[in-house]
Every structure is written in C-alpha cells, then in structure tokens.
Amino acid sequence: MKVVLAYSGGLDTSVILKWLQDKYNAEVVTFTADIGQGEEVEEAREKALKFGVKPENIFIEDLREEFVRDYVFPMFRANAVYEGEYLLGTSIARPLIAKRQIEIANQVGAEAVAHGATGKGNDQVRFELGYYALKPDIKVIAPWREWDLNSREKLLSYAEKHGIPINRHGKKSPYSMDANLLHISYEGGILEDPWAEPEEDMWRWSVSPEKAPNEPEYIEIEFEKGDAVAINGQKMTPAEILTALNEYGNKHGIGRIDIVENRFVGMKSRGCYETPGGTILLKAHRAIESITLDKGEAHLKDEIMPKYAELIYNGFWFSPERKALQELINKTQQNVNGTVRLKLYKGNVIVVGRKSPNSLFSPEFATFEEDSVYNQKDAEGFIKLNALRFIIEGYVRGKH
C-alpha cells in the first residue's frame, strides 16, 4: 500500500513514518509544506531518505503564497473571528495541507493518506473532512487513534529502538505549538490551568507590550476588493504583505491573546496565540469597510460571520455552505478599495484615517454644521413611524 504522509520531520511524524512501514508494510510518500512556520523544511528530506523513502516520493513545497492568497485573504474578507477572539490561524492552514495531500495521492497513485493529529483535537477532523470532500474513496490512517504510543516517553523509546534521530540539544518547550505565516499557538504545560498566567518566555514572536517601543509607528495599508495589496505605498504579494505586517506587529507587541475555546470534539481547551499581522489586518479591513460598505451589507456580514468562522474552525472549508457564504462575502468586497492609516503602539492597533474612491461617507449629510441637503424635520415622521407600534400598544393596554 502506498500512503501519503503529512510529514514535518519532527519526532511524531518521524515515528509515524517508521510505524507505517512496519504496521502496514507501506510505501510512504512524504509531504512537507512550507506555510511560513519558520522552520527549515529541507531537513525533512534527509530524514525521509534515511528511512528508505524514495527521492521521487519526497515532496517539499513552498505554499506560502497560496496559503495567504487562497485561504487567509478570503477568510479575512469575512472578518472571521471564532468565539470573539481567535483568528483561526491553525484552522485555516489545514484545508490547504489536506488539498495538497490528496493532489499528491492522485499524482503518485496512493491508496491512503496519513496525518499526525491526535484523537483529542480539532485537526484530525479538519484534515479528514478535507480528504473526504476531495477524494471520497481515500483511506485515512490516523496513527494516534490506532497505536499505544500515547506518551512522549513511549515515542522516545520507539524512536531509540528504531534508530530515529532525536534532537536532544537545547531545552524542549513544555508547550504544544503550531506555527504558520498567520500565527503561532501554544497549548499544554501550565496553560492547562486556566488560572495560571503564561510565562513571558513562552512567547516566541512578539515583544511584550511593556517592552515595545515608546514611540508609536504609523503605517498605511491599501486595499483592492477587500484584500491588502500595499503597505506604505509599496505593492507586495499576499505572503509579503502578511510577512511585513507580522514584523510590525511583533515589534509593537501586537496580537497576543489568551483564550479558553470550545473544541469541535466537545471539550474546552485553553490556548495562547500570537497573530501579529492578522490582528493589524483585521483592524484595517474593518476600517476600510466602514466607509465602503452599505449599512445593510455590513450588518449582514456581521450576522453571518460567526457561522462562517465556525465552519472554518470545525473543518468545513470545502463544504457547500462555506463556499456559498464565500460567494456572498466576495460580492460585498467589490467596492472595498482604499487606504487605511494605523497607529501601532504597545499592543494597540489604532485606526487614525481611512479614504476610498468608493467611499459612502458624505460630509454634506453627516456634518453638524449648517447644510442644504438634509431636512431635519423629516426625522419627526421617521421617529413617529418607528414608534407607532409602541403608541398603539400604549393605547390598547391603557398606558396612555
């Protein structure tokens, strides 16, 4: 049997590679995606070769542009936030990995795909819903639901027994972490106590707001059809935009959150996240929408956003309902063009200006000074009609 494994080259997936060979007598095809996690992905090639993976069966691909262009940006057009705070950094990466795994499986004629997600988390759902949506007859192997290597000690023992290289240099983080160009997440360790404050040295990307520069920094982000296309007048690709915004956010201590979220599988989980560039981008996008979207459009988007965010969190990126919502969201973005000016200061993203050739903001109507376009007497009838049901109720029930 030929199996395409989502392979990072770390301890877990290295053990899985050998386990698949032993358990299923599988010919393993490894797929390593560079989605901006900040790790050296080429090391995965050397490790795979050591365990007999054929060179033509090793796929290492730079997917950063596709990740931001086709997944992150469409999600941000919706201003998607799960449970009020989480910007869905891990959730939005899984459908891309699943999609590419299936494409590789089709390319090499593999009967199965495998992943390293545990049986407790959301990622197993996200990966597998993606697999089945794209290839209904695919066989899925989830080792964490099959084997008895259910602790780090057992994994290390298995690795030592089978000659799997283990990096014992440096202090191992006590946290389970996941990173990509949009965010880095932390779970486990002291975070399993929701009362315990995270240690400062846990955070990998950003300075603390207290240690951020004492002077604010101003930036301008330009949008076209709801997507950021330039920073301070410099045109950039989607991945370059997010990379640059991450640098601004990390410098100014922006994007740290500490939340308890409701996992799709049913349990509550405490996690910490750094989403520096995404936090800036969300603030800017809402600001440009504030002057370019009609009131009804804007309010409708806010009503459907929680559903859209939940679909992504739960792994339904390829579902008909997510695609339908995306069509609606994309339609609202046709006139979301213009520039937003932001002030970045000690963990804060402050909107200080917005302009657009498609702006619906009318100084003539909005001014508090004298104008010639708005008859204030019209408001009396407007109020009376809106109050009519209260007036009728009052008369009928004797409240007059």
N, C-alpha and C positions, 0 to 999 in steps of 0.2 A: 504494500500500500504506500502511496506517495502522499505526504502531508505537508502543507504549507504552514510553518510556524511563525507567529509574530514574535520576533527574536530581538532582544536588546543586547544580549551578550553578558548580562548580569547573572548572578547566582541562580535565581529562579528559572529563567528561561534556558540557561545552560544545563541545568539539571533536567528540565523538561526535554531538551533535545536528546540527551542520552537515554532518558526514560522512554521516549517514543521509539527509539531504536530497539531497546530491549523488550518493551511491553508489546509493541505492535509489529516488530521487525520492519519498521517503516523506513522508507527512503525520505529523509527530511529535506525540505526546501526551506531555507531561512529567509525571512523578510524583515529588514530593519529600516524603519522610516525615520528620516531626519525631519522633525517638525519643529525644530528650534529648541530642543530640550537642553542644549548647551553641553552635550557630551560628545566625545569622539566616537563616531559611529563605525569608522573603519576597523576598529579593534574587534568588532563582531565578526568580521570576515576571517581574521586569523583564528579566532576561537572555533568558528564553524569548521574551518579546514582541518583543525586538529582532531575533530571528531568525525572525519570522513565525509563531510558534506562536499559534494562535487562542486567545483568552481562555478559551473553553469547553473547550479541550484542555489547560489547565494545572491540575493537581491538586496542592495543597499541604495536607497533612493532619497534624494533631496526633495521633499514635498512641501517646503515652507511656503512657496508662493501659492500653490494650490490650496493649502490649508487656510491661508488668510483670505485669498480671493473668493473661494467657492464655499467656505464654511463659516469662518469668523465674520467676514463682512456681511453676508446675508443675515446672519444672526443679529448683528448689531443694527441692521436696518430696522429690526423689530424692537430694539432697546430691551432685549431679553435679559431678565434677571429672575433667578429661581428663589422663591421664598424671600423676596425683598432685598437680598444681598449678594447671592452667589452668581458670578458672571459666567458660569458654565464652562470654565477652562478645560477641565478633563472631559466633560460630556461631549463637547463639540469635536474633539480630536478622534474619538472612537469610530464614528462612521467613515471617516477618510481611511483609517487603517483597515477597517473591515472591507471597504470597497476595493482597496488595492490588493488585499489578500485574495479576494475572490478573482480579481483580474489575473493575478499570477497563477492561481489554481487552474483557471481556464487555459492559460498560456502553456503551462507545463503538463497539463493533463492529470492534476492531482485529484484524488477522490475525497480528501479531507482537509480541514484546516484546524489549527490548534492555537490556543491562547493561554496566557499565564494568569488570568484573573481568578481570584478566589471565589468560593461558593457563597461568600457572605456579602459581597459588594455589588455595586451597580454595573461595573464594567463587563461582567460576564453577560449581563442582559444586553448591554449596548452592542457588544461585539456580535453576539449571536443573532439578535434581531436584524442586524445589518447583513450577516451572512445569509440568513434565510430569505430576506427580502430580495437579495440579488441572485441567489442560486438556491432555489427551494430544495433541491435534492442533495445538497452538500452534507457530508458527515462532519460533525463537530466533535472535537476531542478537547475536554476541559480537565486536565490532569488533577487540579485541586479538588475536583469532585470525585475522583477515582482513587488516587493513591492514599497512602497513610503517612506521607511525609508532611505532617501538619504542624511542624515547628521549624524554627531556624536551625536548631541543633540537629534535627533529622536531615535537613537539607545539607548541612555542612558535612555530616557523616557520610551521606550518599556521595557527595562531591569528592570527598577524600578517598573513598573506596574506589571510585571510578576514574580517578585522576583528573577531575575537573579543576582547572586553575581557580584559586580563591585569592582575591586581593585582601591581604590582612594588614596592609600598610595604612597607617593613619587611624583616626578614631571613627568608628562607624556611627552614623547618625542613628539615634533611637527612634526616628520617625519614618513612617512610610511616606515616600514622596513621589510625586508625578509632576513632570515639567514639560512645557512646550512653549511656543512663542507667545502664547496668550497669558500663561500663568505658571505658578508652581504651587503645589498643595502639600500640606503636612497633616498626617494623621498618626494616631498611636502615641506611645510613650506617655508622658504626663498629660497629654491632651485628652486621654481617656477619662480624666477627671474634669468635668465641665466647670469646676470652680477654680482650677489651677490656672494662673496666668502663664502664657507661653514665655519661655526664656528668650532673652534678647538674641542670644547667639543661634537660635533656631532659624531666624530669618536669613535667607541666602542672598536675596537680590537687592533689597532696599535698605537705605539707612533709616534709622528711626526718625520720626518727625522731630524729636527733640534735637537731633544732631544734623538735621537738614540745614541748608544754607539760611542765613539770617536775612537775606535779601530775596524778594520774590523774583521770579523769572516769567516773562511774558512770551507766549507763543501764539501763532495763528495757524489754524487748520482749515484747509479749503476742501469743500465737498462738491462732488458731482453725482447727482442721482442717489444721494444718501451714503455714498462711500467716500472716505477720505482719500484725497489724491495728492495733496501737497502740504508741506509744513514750512511756514515762513517763506512762502513763495517758491519753494523748491519741489518740483514734481518728483514723485517716488513711486515705486511699485508697492503693492499691498504689503508684502513682507517687510520692505524697507520702512514703510510708514509705521508699522507696529513695532519694529525694532527701535526706531528713533523715539517713539513715544515711551517705550519701556525705559530707555535711557533717561529721559526727562523725569519719568515717574520715580525711578529708583533714586535719582539724585535728590528729589524733594520729598522722599518718604511717603509716596502716594500709593494707595492700592492695597494696603493690608486690611484683612478682615478676619474675624474670629467668630465662627457660627456653629450652631447645632442645627443640622439639616435632617430632613426626613428622607431616608433612602427609599428607593422604589421597592426593595425587598421587604421593607416593613419596619426596620429598626431606626432609631435615631443615631446620628453619628456626629461627633464634634470634629471640626476641621478648621485649619487656618490656611489662608490663601494670600498670595501676593499676585495682584493683577494690575501692575502699574500702568501700562499703556492702555489697557482696556478701560480702566477707570477714567482716564483722561478722554478717551474716545467716546465713551458713553455720554459724558457730560457735554462734550462738544456737539455730538449728534442731536441730543435733545434740544440744545440751544438753537441749532440751525433749523430744526423742525418747528420751533416755536414761532418763527416768522414766515415759514413757507407752507405749513400745513393748514388747511381749513380746520376750524374747530371740530366739526363732525369727524373728519378724518383722524385728527389727533386723539380724540376721545375714544373712537372705535379701536384704534391701535392700542391704547392703554387697556381697553377692556379685554382684547384677545391676547395680549402679551403674556399673562400668566399661563394660559393654556399652551401657547407656543413654547414658552420656556419649559414647562413641564414635559412636553413631548420630547424636547431635546434631552432633558435630564434623564428621562426614563428610557431613552434609546430609540425613539421612533422617528429618527431623521428621515428615513426612506418611506415613511407611511404616507398614504394618500392625503390624510388630513393635514400633515405638516406641509406637504407640497402645495395643497390648496391655500393654506394660510400664507405661505410664502408668495404665491402669486398675488394675493391681495396686498400684502406688505410691499412688494416690489412696485405695484401700481401706485401706491401712495408716495413713492420716492421720486417720481419723475421730475418734480419741481424742487426737490430738496438740494438746492445748489447755493453756494455762497461760502462765506468765510466767518469763522468764529475766533474771537480773541480771548485767550485764557490767561489767568494769573495763577502760577503754581507757587505754593508757599506752605512749607511744613505740614505736609499731608493733605493739603486742601487743593481742590481744583475749582477756581472761581471764574465764572463767566463774566467778562467785562465788556464784551462787544460782539455784535453779530450783524452781518449785512448780506443781502442777497439780491440778485437781479429779479428774483421771483417773489420778493417779499410781499406779504399781505398786510404788513403793518402800515397803517395810514396815519401820519401825523395830523392830517386835516381833521380826521374823525376822533382821534384819541386825545387831542390837546385839551388842556384845562383852560387855555386862553380862549379868547373870542374866535368863533369860527362861523362859516357861512354854509356848511354842508350838513349840519346836524340840528334838527329842531328838537330842543329838549322837551317841548310839550308833548311830543309823540310818546314819551316814556309813560305818561299818565295812562293812556289806553292800554299800553303793553302790560303795565302792572295790574290794571283792573281786570284784564282778561285772564292773566295768570292767577289772580286771586279769586276769580269767580266761583270756583268750587268751594273755597273757604267761606265766602259770603253766603252761598246757598245753604251750606251745612249749618252755618250760624243761624239763619232764619228758620230752617226746618227744625233745629233742635233747641230753639229758644235761647240762643247765645247773644242775640242782638239786644 
